Every structure is written in structure tokens, then in C-alpha cells.
């Protein structure tokens, strides 16, 4: 049960994720500020993020469809190369419309990458919780290094130039992903649910509620905007807060894994969503208490780590790509409505706390006692 034993494909995907997320998170938390430079205000950012997040989740559906005819490795690497080209495009002065168009395709490609990545990792290791915990370790290291890289670079270059550096890094990521062992996706039978499946319905509802919370908190535009407009933090200060939160998240990965083995991935995810919603709401009543926000960011990790293996443990091999794409699209689309619906509320974090309670209650009322797919039904 050690987290130290790691398979080759998990290692390759993990290293590529580390480098890719280093590139992305050198600027990602500053994206709302970047868009403000093009004249977008805080309320309009809510609508814009809903659009981008819907695009990201639609990309997951497209990724599931592509897996019918394209190997996971080829789809993973090709979409990464296209992202690199688009990052480089953001370096040049563009109109407001062109910036939105470029970001639209970036979010679409990010979504397309998720199903093939999940399939590659899930196939590499029998213990899916361990494989995805290892991937999360690499991912969080990239998310940690990224803000500190941005923090360092912004002392000498502009945010636009940081985007140029990110594009160059993604080219190296593309090369690394071509070394991933090519997976056999010929058995994929189409986009469908594997018959009436209570588990998948429950997971879809839960993840939809969780994403509704996260897309207005840890992954939304409101918190960076508050940091800038209320707390008067500069770009480097915002990057530093997210960097510290990610450092703590890395330290907690063994705890998350041990908890998932002892109590189950389902329960750990439910409790983490409630904790996240509560802490962000408490922070909203006293913004200077950044330690609450940091702990809240840490508490999102179990959901992002375990919802995918929990889902794929409950479908057949032939249906994994399609189901992952469909569930990702449904849950993500519902979640993407959050920034738009809460853009005009005085305190959106009160509403996200209420939704987090509903997610936790769902887990308590409908426990998933046994995990794992068996041909012929669950």
C-alpha cells in the first residue's frame, strides 16, 4: 500500500503533469487580473468563467468521443501541442474578442485531455486510489511550483511574457507525453451508461454539487478579484497565497490516501466538500484571515483526486472513456453555472456553503459500501 511504488505510465503522466501545471499555474490564478486589463469587470468575469468552464466540460465529452477512434496517448499528446501554440498566441497583443476565442480553445483542449489521462492512469495500476494519489502528488507539485515561478518571473517580465514561457514549457510536455505507452482503446463501444447504475448516478450528482462549489471558490474568479480589490494584494502576493496552499496540500496527500483506504473514497470526498464550503464562508466574513482560505483550498484535493477512480472502478473497461466524458460533461456543466448565478450576490460563499452541505448529506444518506466493477452488474 506504499505510495512509493510507481508504474512507468503513471510516472510519465505524472512528470508531464508536473511540468504542464507548472506552466499553467505560473499565470492561472492571475487570469482574472489579466482579463481585467482587457476591460472585463468582476460581474462580467462571472459570466465569462461560466462560459470557459462550460467549454472545459464540453471538452471532456469530446474527449470521450475521440477515444472511440484515437488512442489515449495520441489524443493526450496532440491536444497538449495545440495548447502550447495557443499559449504562445496570448503573448501577442490581441483584441478582447480574440483573447476570449483563444481562451475558449485552451479550455476546450484542457477538457479533451482529461478522459485520455484518466484512462492511461487507471490502466497502469490495479490500485486506482494509489495511482491517482501518485498523479495528484505530481500535479500538486506543478501547481505549487507554478505560482512561485510566476512570482519570480513577474519581478523581471510582464504577465504577457509569463504566458510565452508557459507556451515553451508546454512544447516540452508534448514531447514527454509521446513516450507514454500507447493504450488500446479499440474496445470502446460508444458514449453510454452501463445500464441502470445507482452508483454512477450518485457520483454524478455529488460531483455536480462539488463543482458548483469549487467553480465559485477555489477555481473561480471571485477570490483572486477580492484579493486584489479588497486586500490590495499585487500579482506576486496572489501567487504566493496559492503557492502556500498547494504546499500544504502536498503534505496532506499521504493523509488523504490513508483516509481513503480506511474510510473509503466516497466518505472522504463528502467530508472534504463540507469542510471547504464552511471555511470559505468563514473567510468571507473576515477576509484578512487567509489561513482559513489556505485550509479551504487544501480540502478540495480529495474530490479532484478520487472522483475519477471511484467512477471508473464502477464501469467496464469498454465504457470507461465514454462514461468519464459524459459524467464530466454533466457535472462540470452544472458546476459551470455557479460563477454566473452567483456573480450578483453580495456573498456568493454563503450559497456555496449551503450547496456543500447538500453534497455531504448525499454521501451520508447514500453510502457506497463496496467499490469495484463486476461484469454483469454491481
C-alpha positions, 0 to 999 in steps of 0.5 A, spaced: 500 500 500 506 504 499 505 510 495 512 509 493 511 504 488 510 507 481 508 504 474 512 507 468 505 510 465 503 513 471 510 516 472 510 519 465 503 522 466 505 524 472 512 528 470 508 531 464 503 533 469 508 536 473 511 540 468 504 542 464 501 545 471 507 548 472 506 552 466 499 553 467 499 555 474 505 560 473 499 565 470 492 561 472 490 564 478 492 571 475 487 570 469 482 574 472 487 580 473 489 579 466 482 579 463 481 585 467 486 589 463 482 587 457 476 591 460 472 585 463 469 587 470 468 582 476 460 581 474 462 580 467 468 575 469 462 571 472 459 570 466 465 569 462 468 563 467 461 560 466 462 560 459 470 557 459 468 552 464 462 550 460 467 549 454 472 545 459 466 540 460 464 540 453 471 538 452 471 532 456 465 529 452 469 530 446 474 527 449 470 521 450 468 521 443 475 521 440 477 515 444 472 511 440 477 512 434 484 515 437 488 512 442 489 515 449 496 517 448 495 520 441 489 524 443 493 526 450 499 528 446 496 532 440 491 536 444 497 538 449 501 541 442 495 545 440 495 548 447 502 550 447 501 554 440 495 557 443 499 559 449 504 562 445 498 566 441 496 570 448 503 573 448 501 577 442 497 583 443 490 581 441 483 584 441 478 582 447 474 578 442 480 574 440 483 573 447 476 570 449 476 565 442 483 563 444 481 562 451 475 558 449 480 553 445 485 552 451 479 550 455 476 546 450 483 542 449 484 542 457 477 538 457 479 533 451 485 531 455 482 529 461 478 522 459 485 520 455 489 521 462 484 518 466 484 512 462 492 511 461 492 512 469 487 507 471 490 502 466 497 502 469 495 500 476 490 495 479 490 500 485 486 506 482 486 510 489 494 509 489 495 511 482 491 517 482 494 519 489 501 518 485 498 523 479 495 528 484 502 528 488 505 530 481 500 535 479 500 538 486 507 539 485 506 543 478 501 547 481 505 549 487 511 550 483 507 554 478 505 560 482 512 561 485 515 561 478 510 566 476 512 570 482 519 570 480 518 571 473 513 577 474 519 581 478 523 581 471 517 580 465 510 582 464 504 577 465 504 577 457 511 574 457 509 569 463 504 566 458 510 565 452 514 561 457 508 557 459 507 556 451 515 553 451 514 549 457 508 546 454 512 544 447 516 540 452 510 536 455 508 534 448 514 531 447 514 527 454 507 525 453 509 521 446 513 516 450 507 514 454 505 507 452 500 507 447 493 504 450 488 500 446 482 503 446 479 499 440 474 496 445 470 502 446 463 501 444 460 508 444 458 514 449 453 510 454 451 508 461 452 501 463 445 500 464 441 502 470 447 504 475 445 507 482 452 508 483 454 512 477 448 516 478 450 518 485 457 520 483 454 524 478 450 528 482 455 529 488 460 531 483 455 536 480 454 539 487 462 539 488 463 543 482 458 548 483 462 549 489 469 549 487 467 553 480 465 559 485 471 558 490 477 555 489 477 555 481 473 561 480 474 568 479 471 571 485 477 570 490 483 572 486 478 579 484 477 580 492 484 579 493 486 584 489 480 589 490 479 588 497 486 586 500 490 590 495 494 584 494 499 585 487 500 579 482 506 576 486 502 576 493 496 572 489 501 567 487 504 566 493 497 565 497 496 559 492 503 557 492 502 556 500 496 552 499 498 547 494 504 546 499 500 544 504 496 540 500 502 536 498 503 534 505 496 532 506 496 527 500 499 521 504 493 523 509 488 523 504 490 516 501 490 513 508 483 516 509 481 513 503 483 506 504 480 506 511 474 510 510 473 509 503 473 514 497 466 516 497 466 518 505 472 522 504 470 526 498 463 528 502 467 530 508 472 534 504 466 538 500 463 540 507 469 542 510 471 547 504 464 550 503 464 552 511 471 555 511 470 559 505 464 562 508 468 563 514 473 567 510 468 571 507 466 574 513 473 576 515 477 576 509 484 578 512 484 571 515 487 567 509 489 561 513 482 559 513 482 560 505 489 556 505 485 550 509 479 551 504 483 550 498 487 544 501 480 540 502 478 540 495 484 535 493 480 529 495 474 530 490 479 532 484 483 526 486 478 520 487 472 522 483 475 519 477 477 512 480 471 511 484 467 512 477 471 508 473 472 502 478 464 502 477 464 501 469 467 496 464 473 497 461 469 498 454 465 504 457 470 507 461 472 513 456 465 514 454 462 514 461 468 519 464 466 524 458 459 524 459 459 524 467 464 530 466 460 533 461 454 533 466 457 535 472 462 540 470 456 543 466 452 544 472 458 546 476 459 551 470 453 555 472 455 557 479 460 563 477 454 566 473 448 565 478 452 567 483 456 573 480 450 578 483 450 576 490 453 580 495 456 573 498 456 568 493 460 563 499 454 563 503 450 559 497 456 555 496 456 553 503 449 551 503 450 547 496 456 543 500 452 541 505 447 538 500 453 534 497 455 531 504 448 529 506 448 525 499 454 521 501 451 520 508 444 518 506 447 514 500 453 510 502 457 506 497 459 500 501 463 496 496 467 499 490 469 495 484 466 493 477 463 486 476 461 484 469 454 483 469 452 488 474 454 491 481 
